[in-house]
Amino acid sequence: MRRIMLIGAVGSGKSSLIRALLEHEHQVVKTQSLVYHDNLIDTPGEYTENPLFYRSLMATSHQAAAVLLVQDATKDRNAFPPGFAGGFPVPTFGAITKIDHLDANSDQAITLLRQALTEGAIFPTSAHSNRGIKELQAHLAQFMDKQK
């Protein structure tokens, strides 16, 4: 089964987003290695923050149906280098997390993410309030249907 691989910085909300997408109630814990879920792959944030790990991300993407880049709306810096999404052999799209946080700046987060993801849909989300989760789930379902 090919899965959607989530990539983002430490603390960007990848694991919380996965919990919301899978509608799990369990507490989120720090991802220390690749974690395979039903249709998703959770990656450690360190893999994004250290270019030495890019090779692991690229290799894992060959097992994936697509890559979802995750950008935290509360951060004012991009977790990804310019054009980062273009290095993957599968389609890429994006998610903005924590959009309902007091410090969130969704417009800035989209601008930052667009530097790495020049094309592809971007979904503003909140795992806390479930805003945007249904839309992202629908997109994932349509995409996964195309992979069958």
Sequence and secondary structure as in RCSB ss.txt:
>XXXX:A:sequence
MRRIMLIGAVGSGKSSLIRALLEHEHQVVKTQSLVYHDNLIDTPGEYTENPLFYRSLMATSHQAAAVLLVQDATK
DRNAFPPGFAGGFPVPTFGAITKIDHLDANSDQAITLLRQALTEGAIFPTSAHSNRGIKELQAHLAQFMDKQK
>XXXX:A:secstr
  EEEEEE TTSSHHHHHHHHHT  S      S EE SSEEE  THHHH GGGHHHHHHHHTTEEEEEEEEETT 
SS SS TTGGGG SS EEEEEE TTSTT  HHHHHHHHHHH SSS EEE  TTT TTHHHHHHHHHHHHHHH 
